[in-house]
């Protein structure tokens, strides 16, 4: 089981505990934490998050070439350690 710390735009931190079987986007939705998203395929880039701490597995998609080293696509990433993320500014 992994912990996802999600810093939202209101300055609050949500703590979620997940198995890591689903994408970060899906896990956030299961816990009623809603972020922007559109395609769920990794094409639009709407669900980009800033990875503050931890490691993820990033599935194949078109966007990763344009991501900075600490940005992830929530729809295409799964945690492999405890992670801390926030909405990209």
VMD Tcl script that builds the backbone (N, CA, C; Angstrom):
set m [mol new atoms 267]
animate dup $m
set s [atomselect $m all]
$s set {name element resname resid chain x y z} {
  {N N UNK 1 A 0.857 -1.178 0.000}
  {CA C UNK 1 A 0.000 0.000 0.000}
  {C C UNK 1 A 0.898 1.234 0.000}
  {N N UNK 2 A 0.466 2.256 -0.752}
  {CA C UNK 2 A 1.222 3.490 -0.884}
  {C C UNK 2 A 0.392 4.666 -0.400}
  {N N UNK 3 A 1.097 5.699 0.028}
  {CA C UNK 3 A 0.437 6.935 0.448}
  {C C UNK 3 A 0.607 7.962 -0.671}
  {N N UNK 4 A -0.482 8.645 -1.010}
  {CA C UNK 4 A -0.431 9.780 -1.922}
  {C C UNK 4 A -0.763 11.016 -1.102}
  {N N UNK 5 A 0.182 11.942 -1.021}
  {CA C UNK 5 A -0.069 13.251 -0.419}
  {C C UNK 5 A -0.360 14.193 -1.568}
  {N N UNK 6 A -1.530 14.785 -1.565}
  {CA C UNK 6 A -1.941 15.667 -2.651}
  {C C UNK 6 A -2.134 17.070 -2.103}
  {N N UNK 7 A -1.267 18.001 -2.518}
  {CA C UNK 7 A -1.411 19.404 -2.131}
  {C C UNK 7 A -2.356 20.072 -3.115}
  {N N UNK 8 A -3.518 20.500 -2.622}
  {CA C UNK 8 A -4.488 21.131 -3.525}
  {C C UNK 8 A -4.265 22.631 -3.593}
  {N N UNK 9 A -5.009 23.298 -4.425}
  {CA C UNK 9 A -4.846 24.742 -4.632}
  {C C UNK 9 A -5.278 25.574 -3.430}
  {N N UNK 10 A -5.985 24.982 -2.487}
  {CA C UNK 10 A -6.455 25.709 -1.303}
  {C C UNK 10 A -5.443 25.686 -0.169}
  {N N UNK 11 A -4.259 25.127 -0.419}
  {CA C UNK 11 A -3.242 25.036 0.614}
  {C C UNK 11 A -3.452 23.886 1.575}
  {N N UNK 12 A -4.388 23.006 1.259}
  {CA C UNK 12 A -4.657 21.844 2.107}
  {C C UNK 12 A -4.009 20.613 1.497}
  {N N UNK 13 A -3.689 19.654 2.346}
  {CA C UNK 13 A -3.098 18.404 1.884}
  {C C UNK 13 A -4.076 17.268 2.123}
  {N N UNK 14 A -4.357 16.514 1.059}
  {CA C UNK 14 A -5.192 15.316 1.158}
  {C C UNK 14 A -4.265 14.117 1.300}
  {N N UNK 15 A -4.540 13.216 2.226}
  {CA C UNK 15 A -3.771 11.986 2.377}
  {C C UNK 15 A -4.614 10.814 1.918}
  {N N UNK 16 A -4.118 10.078 0.925}
  {CA C UNK 16 A -4.831 8.940 0.382}
  {C C UNK 16 A -3.958 7.705 0.503}
  {N N UNK 17 A -4.554 6.574 0.765}
  {CA C UNK 17 A -3.819 5.313 0.823}
  {C C UNK 17 A -4.346 4.411 -0.276}
  {N N UNK 18 A -3.444 3.967 -1.148}
  {CA C UNK 18 A -3.830 3.228 -2.348}
  {C C UNK 18 A -2.943 2.006 -2.532}
  {N N UNK 19 A -3.408 1.045 -3.321}
  {CA C UNK 19 A -2.621 -0.142 -3.629}
  {C C UNK 19 A -1.681 0.054 -4.804}
  {N N UNK 20 A -1.929 1.057 -5.624}
  {CA C UNK 20 A -1.071 1.323 -6.773}
  {C C UNK 20 A -1.443 0.517 -8.002}
  {N N UNK 21 A -2.619 -0.098 -7.986}
  {CA C UNK 21 A -3.069 -0.892 -9.130}
  {C C UNK 21 A -3.697 -0.027 -10.217}
  {N N UNK 22 A -4.111 1.165 -9.858}
  {CA C UNK 22 A -4.806 2.065 -10.781}
  {C C UNK 22 A -3.951 3.306 -11.016}
  {N N UNK 23 A -4.319 4.075 -12.038}
  {CA C UNK 23 A -3.614 5.333 -12.289}
  {C C UNK 23 A -3.846 6.292 -11.124}
  {N N UNK 24 A -2.966 7.255 -10.989}
  {CA C UNK 24 A -3.124 8.267 -9.943}
  {C C UNK 24 A -4.436 9.021 -10.142}
  {N N UNK 25 A -4.783 9.321 -11.372}
  {CA C UNK 25 A -6.054 9.999 -11.655}
  {C C UNK 25 A -7.234 9.194 -11.120}
  {N N UNK 26 A -7.266 7.910 -11.403}
  {CA C UNK 26 A -8.354 7.043 -10.936}
  {C C UNK 26 A -8.374 6.975 -9.420}
  {N N UNK 27 A -7.205 6.850 -8.805}
  {CA C UNK 27 A -7.130 6.791 -7.341}
  {C C UNK 27 A -7.639 8.097 -6.721}
  {N N UNK 28 A -7.270 9.234 -7.307}
  {CA C UNK 28 A -7.774 10.515 -6.799}
  {C C UNK 28 A -9.294 10.573 -6.902}
  {N N UNK 29 A -9.831 10.143 -8.035}
  {CA C UNK 29 A -11.282 10.152 -8.218}
  {C C UNK 29 A -11.985 9.235 -7.218}
  {N N UNK 30 A -11.417 8.051 -6.938}
  {CA C UNK 30 A -12.002 7.142 -5.944}
  {C C UNK 30 A -12.132 7.815 -4.585}
  {N N UNK 31 A -11.216 8.757 -4.302}
  {CA C UNK 31 A -11.209 9.449 -3.013}
  {C C UNK 31 A -11.839 10.843 -3.100}
  {N N UNK 32 A -12.615 11.082 -4.160}
  {CA C UNK 32 A -13.330 12.348 -4.363}
  {C C UNK 32 A -12.407 13.565 -4.431}
  {N N UNK 33 A -11.196 13.364 -4.956}
  {CA C UNK 33 A -10.279 14.465 -5.223}
  {C C UNK 33 A -10.286 14.659 -6.733}
  {N N UNK 34 A -10.834 15.766 -7.182}
  {CA C UNK 34 A -11.024 15.982 -8.609}
  {C C UNK 34 A -9.968 16.942 -9.161}
  {N N UNK 35 A -9.358 16.531 -10.275}
  {CA C UNK 35 A -8.398 17.380 -10.974}
  {C C UNK 35 A -8.827 17.469 -12.436}
  {N N UNK 36 A -8.282 18.443 -13.144}
  {CA C UNK 36 A -8.572 18.562 -14.571}
  {C C UNK 36 A -8.076 17.330 -15.311}
  {N N UNK 37 A -8.878 16.876 -16.253}
  {CA C UNK 37 A -8.483 15.792 -17.152}
  {C C UNK 37 A -9.434 15.824 -18.337}
  {N N UNK 38 A -9.049 15.143 -19.396}
  {CA C UNK 38 A -9.897 15.150 -20.568}
  {C C UNK 38 A -9.893 13.784 -21.244}
  {N N UNK 39 A -8.743 13.341 -21.749}
  {CA C UNK 39 A -8.733 12.180 -22.637}
  {C C UNK 39 A -8.455 10.842 -21.945}
  {N N UNK 40 A -7.787 10.835 -20.784}
  {CA C UNK 40 A -7.388 9.611 -20.075}
  {C C UNK 40 A -6.436 8.728 -20.896}
  {N N UNK 41 A -5.884 9.270 -21.956}
  {CA C UNK 41 A -4.997 8.512 -22.838}
  {C C UNK 41 A -3.565 9.043 -22.815}
  {N N UNK 42 A -3.335 10.155 -22.142}
  {CA C UNK 42 A -2.013 10.755 -22.129}
  {C C UNK 42 A -1.731 11.640 -23.324}
  {N N UNK 43 A -2.787 12.090 -24.005}
  {CA C UNK 43 A -2.604 12.919 -25.193}
  {C C UNK 43 A -2.802 14.408 -24.917}
  {N N UNK 44 A -3.728 14.754 -24.035}
  {CA C UNK 44 A -4.105 16.163 -23.878}
  {C C UNK 44 A -3.208 16.931 -22.909}
  {N N UNK 45 A -2.695 16.270 -21.898}
  {CA C UNK 45 A -1.847 16.944 -20.916}
  {C C UNK 45 A -2.604 17.705 -19.842}
  {N N UNK 46 A -3.923 17.590 -19.795}
  {CA C UNK 46 A -4.709 18.326 -18.801}
  {C C UNK 46 A -4.454 17.855 -17.369}
  {N N UNK 47 A -4.040 16.613 -17.188}
  {CA C UNK 47 A -3.896 16.040 -15.843}
  {C C UNK 47 A -2.452 16.055 -15.330}
  {N N UNK 48 A -1.612 16.910 -15.890}
  {CA C UNK 48 A -0.215 16.961 -15.447}
  {C C UNK 48 A -0.149 17.426 -13.996}
  {N N UNK 49 A 0.612 16.682 -13.191}
  {CA C UNK 49 A 0.867 17.026 -11.799}
  {C C UNK 49 A 2.360 17.208 -11.592}
  {N N UNK 50 A 2.713 17.966 -10.579}
  {CA C UNK 50 A 4.116 18.141 -10.190}
  {C C UNK 50 A 4.431 17.090 -9.126}
  {N N UNK 51 A 5.415 16.243 -9.392}
  {CA C UNK 51 A 5.844 15.205 -8.448}
  {C C UNK 51 A 6.890 15.803 -7.511}
  {N N UNK 52 A 6.532 15.970 -6.258}
  {CA C UNK 52 A 7.421 16.575 -5.266}
  {C C UNK 52 A 8.338 15.524 -4.658}
  {N N UNK 53 A 7.767 14.372 -4.326}
  {CA C UNK 53 A 8.535 13.283 -3.707}
  {C C UNK 53 A 8.026 11.955 -4.220}
  {N N UNK 54 A 8.903 10.959 -4.242}
  {CA C UNK 54 A 8.519 9.598 -4.575}
  {C C UNK 54 A 8.769 9.239 -6.025}
  {N N UNK 55 A 8.334 8.031 -6.369}
  {CA C UNK 55 A 8.551 7.512 -7.708}
  {C C UNK 55 A 7.261 6.924 -8.260}
  {N N UNK 56 A 7.122 7.038 -9.577}
  {CA C UNK 56 A 5.964 6.486 -10.270}
  {C C UNK 56 A 6.430 5.703 -11.493}
  {N N UNK 57 A 5.559 4.809 -11.958}
  {CA C UNK 57 A 5.736 4.173 -13.264}
  {C C UNK 57 A 4.873 4.972 -14.226}
  {N N UNK 58 A 5.472 5.402 -15.317}
  {CA C UNK 58 A 4.757 6.212 -16.302}
  {C C UNK 58 A 4.530 5.356 -17.531}
  {N N UNK 59 A 3.270 5.100 -17.876}
  {CA C UNK 59 A 2.949 4.306 -19.052}
  {C C UNK 59 A 3.213 5.111 -20.319}
  {N N UNK 60 A 3.286 4.418 -21.426}
  {CA C UNK 60 A 3.539 5.058 -22.719}
  {C C UNK 60 A 2.432 6.035 -23.066}
  {N N UNK 61 A 2.821 7.207 -23.564}
  {CA C UNK 61 A 1.870 8.201 -24.059}
  {C C UNK 61 A 2.629 9.188 -24.928}
  {N N UNK 62 A 1.915 10.080 -25.564}
  {CA C UNK 62 A 2.542 11.043 -26.464}
  {C C UNK 62 A 3.167 12.225 -25.735}
  {N N UNK 63 A 2.652 12.595 -24.577}
  {CA C UNK 63 A 3.068 13.798 -23.870}
  {C C UNK 63 A 4.433 13.694 -23.167}
  {N N UNK 64 A 4.876 12.550 -22.614}
  {CA C UNK 64 A 6.056 12.554 -21.744}
  {C C UNK 64 A 7.303 13.238 -22.288}
  {N N UNK 65 A 7.470 13.303 -23.591}
  {CA C UNK 65 A 8.646 13.967 -24.131}
  {C C UNK 65 A 8.658 15.451 -23.792}
  {N N UNK 66 A 7.499 16.042 -23.587}
  {CA C UNK 66 A 7.430 17.470 -23.288}
  {C C UNK 66 A 7.301 17.755 -21.785}
  {N N UNK 67 A 7.305 16.725 -20.947}
  {CA C UNK 67 A 7.204 16.915 -19.506}
  {C C UNK 67 A 8.570 17.259 -18.928}
  {N N UNK 68 A 8.579 18.111 -17.911}
  {CA C UNK 68 A 9.831 18.347 -17.194}
  {C C UNK 68 A 10.102 17.131 -16.304}
  {N N UNK 69 A 11.311 17.004 -15.784}
  {CA C UNK 69 A 11.652 15.806 -15.000}
  {C C UNK 69 A 10.756 15.523 -13.799}
  {N N UNK 70 A 10.127 16.528 -13.234}
  {CA C UNK 70 A 9.277 16.316 -12.061}
  {C C UNK 70 A 7.791 16.455 -12.368}
  {N N UNK 71 A 7.411 16.333 -13.637}
  {CA C UNK 71 A 6.004 16.369 -14.005}
  {C C UNK 71 A 5.549 14.980 -14.427}
  {N N UNK 72 A 4.316 14.649 -14.079}
  {CA C UNK 72 A 3.743 13.355 -14.439}
  {C C UNK 72 A 2.339 13.548 -14.977}
  {N N UNK 73 A 1.898 12.606 -15.774}
  {CA C UNK 73 A 0.500 12.559 -16.210}
  {C C UNK 73 A -0.254 11.670 -15.226}
  {N N UNK 74 A -1.217 12.247 -14.524}
  {CA C UNK 74 A -1.963 11.475 -13.526}
  {C C UNK 74 A -2.683 10.292 -14.153}
  {N N UNK 75 A -3.116 10.429 -15.417}
  {CA C UNK 75 A -3.872 9.351 -16.069}
  {C C UNK 75 A -2.972 8.198 -16.517}
  {N N UNK 76 A -1.676 8.418 -16.596}
  {CA C UNK 76 A -0.757 7.405 -17.114}
  {C C UNK 76 A 0.283 6.957 -16.087}
  {N N UNK 77 A 0.171 7.423 -14.856}
  {CA C UNK 77 A 1.161 7.117 -13.826}
  {C C UNK 77 A 0.540 6.347 -12.675}
  {N N UNK 78 A 1.341 5.418 -12.144}
  {CA C UNK 78 A 0.966 4.677 -10.939}
  {C C UNK 78 A 2.096 4.825 -9.929}
  {N N UNK 79 A 1.777 4.967 -8.646}
  {CA C UNK 79 A 2.848 5.088 -7.650}
  {C C UNK 79 A 3.548 3.749 -7.427}
  {N N UNK 80 A 4.865 3.811 -7.230}
  {CA C UNK 80 A 5.620 2.613 -6.831}
  {C C UNK 80 A 6.291 2.825 -5.478}
  {N N UNK 81 A 6.138 4.030 -4.935}
  {CA C UNK 81 A 6.536 4.374 -3.560}
  {C C UNK 81 A 5.481 5.354 -3.047}
  {N N UNK 82 A 5.601 5.747 -1.786}
  {CA C UNK 82 A 4.778 6.854 -1.307}
  {C C UNK 82 A 5.150 8.068 -2.145}
  {N N UNK 83 A 4.150 8.887 -2.499}
  {CA C UNK 83 A 4.423 10.058 -3.324}
  {C C UNK 83 A 3.754 11.303 -2.740}
  {N N UNK 84 A 4.286 12.439 -3.139}
  {CA C UNK 84 A 3.666 13.722 -2.826}
  {C C UNK 84 A 3.552 14.468 -4.146}
  {N N UNK 85 A 2.349 14.934 -4.470}
  {CA C UNK 85 A 2.099 15.625 -5.734}
  {C C UNK 85 A 1.296 16.891 -5.485}
  {N N UNK 86 A 1.377 17.797 -6.445}
  {CA C UNK 86 A 0.522 18.983 -6.394}
  {C C UNK 86 A 0.149 19.360 -7.817}
  {N N UNK 87 A -0.875 20.183 -7.927}
  {CA C UNK 87 A -1.320 20.660 -9.237}
  {C C UNK 87 A -0.230 21.516 -9.838}
  {N N UNK 88 A 0.012 21.332 -11.109}
  {CA C UNK 88 A 1.029 22.126 -11.807}
  {C C UNK 88 A 0.563 23.573 -11.874}
  {N N UNK 89 A 1.484 24.474 -11.622}
  {CA C UNK 89 A 1.138 25.906 -11.639}
  {C C UNK 89 A 1.370 26.502 -12.993}
}
mol reanalyze $m
mol bondsrecalc $m
mol representation Tube
mol addrep $m
